[in-house]
Amino acid sequence: SLIAVNPNTTTTYSVTGQTGNCLNSIVQTINVNPLPTITIISSSSIICVGQPATLTASGALTYSWTNGPVNSTYTINPTTNSNYTVTATDNNSCVNTNVFIQLVSPCTALNENSFSTDFNLYPNPTSDDVTLKFTDNSIKTIEIYNALGKKIFTGVINTTEFKINTSNYSKGIYIINIFNKSTSYSKKLIIE
């Protein structure tokens, strides 16, 4: 007699057979390996239209991107928010998939040539501290917005140099606005 089994975890099965007065049993353990946990990260959580990003998958042995390469990395250049699916196989031949959504901003009005040079911003891109350098020490207000337009920082500056620790900010594109009594200036900041 045959039975089909489909256990979710490692399971032991036993069967006993009888012929006349003779009994015999056999035990069989079916080992079930967990599916690999696939993680996908992007080199930039939000990109501008026309800007490339690199997706990196981890957690398995081999990777295959839908409509993409057959390796752990995939360089993309979407024009709108886009989904990317990777199928990965671990060393037990277990297969799992994961989907990553790459956010894309139109980044309108972010042409660096249109920004004032009344302050410098460096290093840019950055992954840690960023320094703002001004031509004077007049009182200025600073506001930082993420690519979705949410204000994430505000402060007052009255020096010629101001440092901001960005290590707690997500990777992506930010806008720094500086205001004084009569003018305002903006610059794009990229956090990697």
N, C-alpha and C positions, 0 to 999 in steps of 0.2 A: 504494500500500500504506500502511496506517495502523498505527501502533503507539501504545499508551498508555504514558505515562511518569508517574512520581510521584517526582521527586527530592527528597531531604532537604536538599540544598544546591544552590547555583547550579551548573548543569551545562550544558555545551555539547554539542550533538548535531550530527552531520553525516550526510548521506545522499548517496549517489552513484547517479545513474540512467544507464542506457545504452539508447540506441535505435540499433540497427545498430552503426556504428563511432563514434558520437558519445557522449561521456561528459560529464556535467555534475554538479557537486556544489553543495550548499547547506549552510550552517552556521546553526544556530539555538541561541541561548543562552536558557535558561529561568532567570530570576532567582527565587530562593527567599528570601523575607524571613523572618527569625526570628520566632517567636511572641513576643508581648510578655511580659515578666516581671512578673507581677502580685503586688504586696505588699499585705497587709492588716494594719493595726494597730488595736488597740482603745484607747479612752481609759482603760481600766482592765483589766489582764490577768485579774484575779479580781474579781468583784462579789458583793455579797450579794443574796439573793433579794429582788426588788422594787426593786433599784437599777438605773437605766438605764446603758447604755454606748453609745458611738458608735464604729462601725467605719468606717475610712477606707481605701479602696482607691486604689492609685496604680500607675503604670507603663503606662497606656494612654490612650486618648482618650475612650471612652464606656464606661459600666458598667451592668450590670443584675444586681441581686441576685435570687436565687431567692426567690419569694414576698415580695419587698421592692421598694424604690424603684429607679428608673432614674437613678441618679447615683452619685457616688463615695462618699457617706456614707450610713450606715444606722444609725438610732438603734434600739437593741434593749432588751428588758427580759425576758430569759428567766428561768425559775424553776429550770431545771436546766442542766447543761453542754449546750451546743447548738452545732451546726455551721451555718455560714453560708457559702453559695457565691456568688461573684460571677463573672460572665462579662464579659470586657472585650475591646474592639476597639481596635486602634491605628490610626494614620493610613494604614497600608498595607492596611487591612481584614483584618488577621490577628486571629484570635480565640483567646483562651486563658481558662482558668478557674483559680480558686484557692479553697481552702476554709480557713476560720478556725474554730477551736474556742474559744468563749467559756466560760471556767470560771466556775461559780457556786457560791458557798459558802452553806450555810444560815445561817451567822453566828449560831448560837444563842448565847444568853447574852451578846450584844454590845449590849444596850440600854444606851445611855449613862447613863440614869437609875439603873441598878443599880450603877454604878461609884462608887467613893469619889472625893472631890474632894481627897484629901490631896496630890495633885500635879496640876499643870496641864501641858498638852501643846500647844505652838503652834509654827508654824502647823500646822493640821490641817484639811484635806489639805495636803500639802507635796510639793515635787519636789526639795528640796535639804536644808538643815539643819533639824532639829527641836529645839526646846528643851524640856527638862523642868524645871519649877520646883517646888521643894519648900518646905514650911513650916519645915523644920529641916535641919540639916546632919548628922544622925545617919547612921551607916553603913547603906547599903542595897545590895541586890543587884538588878541589872536583867537581865531576859531579854527578848529579842524573838523572836517566833514569826511565821512567815509563815502565810498562810491554810490551808496544808496541814498545819499543826501542827509544822513543822520549826523547831528552834531555830537562829536565824541570828546571834545576838549574845548575849553575856553579859558582865557587868562589875560593878564595885563603884563606888558613888557615896558620897562623904562631903561633898558641897557642897549648897548650896541651888539651884544651877542647873547643868544638865548638857546639853551639846549633842551631837547625834548627826548625822553626815553620812550622809544617805540616798541620795546621788546614784548609788551603785552598786547600790541595791536595785531590783528590778523593780517596775513599777507594780502596785498591788494593796492588799490589806488586811492589816495586821499587828496583832498583839497585844503590848502592852508590859506586862510583869509586874514589879512592884516588891515586894521582900520586905525586911522588917526582922525584928528579933527576935520580934515577936509578931503581926504582921499582914502581909497581902499586899494589893496593889491592882493593878487592871488597867485599861488604857484601849486603845481601838481607835485605830490610826493608819492613815490612808489616804495612799498615795503615788501621785501623779499623774505 
